[in-house]
Amino acid sequence: EGAELATGGSRRGIAVSTLAEARFFAAGGFDDILYAVPVPRCRLPECAELARRLREFQVLVDSAEGLQLLLQHPLPAGKRWLVWLKLDCGNARAGIRPTDPEAPALARAIALGSPDLVTLVGVYAHCGNTYGCGDTAAVQAIARDTTAAVMEFVTA
């Protein structure tokens, strides 16, 4: 009920951190779900099943290896992997640093490499480094730094 309220009844545009959550929301009629974890090889079959079933099941990629994994496991005709490039803007859990020399090449490879198999939806950053903040000002500083890093990367 909370997710339906949060989406204004559209049941679209949610992010989940586990595939159990994705399956739960899919069973409840949500058809636009982002799995907000770079796809691990062991979870690829589950991700592929959700991608086949839902209108938009989106995944994160943070490496050339992750992209290759998707390319080596194409979805059926009429479906493509919907991919967000995961940027690490200070969280240090997952993602490629926006300042990494390989990051622009990875973005281009997702966007232009195999458009019949993969579509670049956008870039994604998670400010998990705010969890240890002691006050609002510290959270806002991290949010500003993350926004600046993402915008700089996208502009470049």
C-alpha positions as CSV (number, residue, x, y, z in Angstrom):
1,E,0.0,0.0,0.0
2,G,2.8,2.4,0.8
3,A,4.5,1.9,-2.6
4,E,1.2,2.4,-4.3
5,L,0.7,5.7,-2.4
6,A,4.3,6.7,-3.1
7,T,3.8,6.2,-6.8
8,G,0.5,8.1,-6.9
9,G,-1.2,4.8,-7.9
10,S,0.8,4.4,-11.1
11,R,2.7,1.4,-9.7
12,R,5.7,2.5,-11.8
13,G,9.2,3.9,-11.1
14,I,10.3,2.1,-8.0
15,A,13.8,0.9,-6.9
16,V,14.4,-2.3,-5.0
17,S,17.6,-3.7,-3.4
18,T,16.7,-7.4,-3.6
19,L,15.1,-9.6,-6.2
20,A,12.6,-10.8,-3.5
21,E,11.3,-7.3,-3.3
22,A,11.2,-7.1,-7.1
23,R,9.1,-10.3,-7.3
24,F,6.9,-9.1,-4.5
25,F,6.1,-5.8,-6.3
26,A,5.8,-7.5,-9.7
27,A,3.2,-9.8,-8.2
28,G,1.4,-6.7,-6.9
29,G,1.1,-5.2,-10.4
30,F,4.2,-3.0,-10.5
31,D,5.7,-3.1,-14.0
32,D,8.5,-0.6,-13.9
33,I,11.2,-1.7,-11.4
34,L,14.8,-0.9,-11.0
35,Y,17.0,-3.5,-9.3
36,A,19.4,-1.1,-7.7
37,V,22.3,-3.5,-7.4
38,P,24.9,-4.3,-10.1
39,V,23.7,-7.6,-11.5
40,P,25.6,-10.5,-10.1
41,R,26.2,-13.4,-12.4
42,C,24.4,-15.8,-10.0
43,R,21.2,-13.6,-10.2
44,L,21.1,-13.2,-14.0
45,P,18.5,-15.9,-14.6
46,E,16.1,-14.2,-12.1
47,C,16.8,-10.8,-13.6
48,A,16.1,-12.1,-17.1
49,E,12.8,-13.7,-16.0
50,L,11.7,-10.3,-14.5
51,A,12.9,-8.5,-17.6
52,R,10.8,-10.8,-19.8
53,R,7.7,-10.5,-17.6
54,L,7.6,-6.8,-16.8
55,R,7.2,-3.8,-19.1
56,E,10.4,-2.3,-17.7
57,F,12.7,-4.2,-15.4
58,Q,15.9,-2.1,-15.1
59,V,19.3,-3.1,-13.9
60,L,22.6,-1.5,-12.9
61,V,26.0,-2.1,-14.5
62,D,29.3,-0.8,-13.1
63,S,31.9,-2.5,-15.2
64,A,32.7,-3.8,-18.6
65,E,32.4,-7.3,-17.3
66,G,28.8,-6.6,-16.1
67,L,27.9,-5.2,-19.5
68,Q,29.4,-8.3,-21.2
69,L,27.4,-10.5,-18.9
70,L,24.2,-8.9,-20.2
71,L,25.3,-9.0,-23.9
72,Q,26.1,-12.7,-23.6
73,H,22.6,-13.3,-22.3
74,P,20.3,-11.4,-24.6
75,L,16.6,-11.2,-23.8
76,P,14.0,-12.5,-26.3
77,A,13.1,-10.6,-29.4
78,G,11.3,-7.3,-28.6
79,K,13.1,-7.0,-25.3
80,R,16.3,-5.3,-24.4
81,W,18.2,-5.0,-21.1
82,L,17.4,-1.5,-19.6
83,V,20.6,-0.4,-18.0
84,W,21.6,2.4,-15.6
85,L,25.4,3.0,-15.2
86,K,26.1,2.9,-11.5
87,L,28.5,5.6,-10.4
88,D,30.3,5.5,-7.1
89,C,30.4,9.1,-5.9
90,G,31.9,8.4,-2.4
91,N,29.9,5.5,-1.1
92,A,32.6,2.9,-2.0
93,R,30.2,0.0,-2.1
94,A,29.4,-0.4,-5.8
95,G,29.9,1.6,-9.0
96,I,32.6,3.0,-11.1
97,R,34.0,6.3,-10.0
98,P,32.9,9.1,-12.3
99,T,36.6,10.3,-12.5
100,D,37.8,6.8,-13.5
101,P,39.2,7.1,-17.0
102,E,37.2,3.9,-18.0
103,A,33.9,5.4,-17.0
104,P,33.1,7.4,-20.2
105,A,34.1,4.4,-22.3
106,L,31.8,2.2,-20.3
107,A,28.9,4.7,-20.7
108,R,29.5,4.9,-24.5
109,A,29.7,1.1,-24.7
110,I,26.3,0.7,-23.0
111,A,24.7,3.5,-25.0
112,L,26.1,2.7,-28.4
113,G,27.7,-0.8,-28.4
114,S,24.6,-3.0,-29.0
115,P,21.4,-1.0,-29.1
116,D,19.4,-4.0,-30.1
117,L,20.4,-5.8,-26.9
118,V,21.0,-3.0,-24.3
119,T,19.6,0.4,-23.8
120,L,21.2,3.0,-21.5
121,V,18.5,4.5,-19.4
122,G,20.8,6.9,-17.4
123,V,23.3,7.1,-14.6
124,Y,22.6,6.2,-11.0
125,A,24.3,7.2,-7.7
126,H,23.3,6.2,-4.2
127,C,24.4,8.4,-1.3
128,G,24.9,5.6,1.2
129,N,27.8,7.5,2.6
130,T,25.2,9.7,4.3
131,Y,24.2,6.9,6.7
132,G,27.0,7.9,9.2
133,C,26.2,11.6,9.1
134,G,25.4,13.3,12.3
135,D,23.4,16.2,11.0
136,T,21.4,17.6,8.1
137,A,24.2,19.9,7.0
138,A,26.5,16.9,6.5
139,V,23.8,15.0,4.5
140,Q,23.3,18.1,2.3
141,A,27.0,18.4,1.7
142,I,27.2,14.9,0.4
143,A,24.1,15.4,-1.7
144,R,25.6,18.5,-3.3
145,D,29.0,16.7,-3.9
146,T,27.2,13.7,-5.4
147,T,25.0,15.9,-7.7
148,A,28.1,17.8,-8.8
149,A,30.0,14.6,-9.6
150,V,27.1,13.1,-11.6
151,M,26.4,16.3,-13.5
152,E,30.1,16.8,-14.3
153,F,30.2,13.2,-15.6
154,V,27.0,13.5,-17.7
155,T,28.2,16.8,-19.2
156,A,31.6,15.3,-20.1
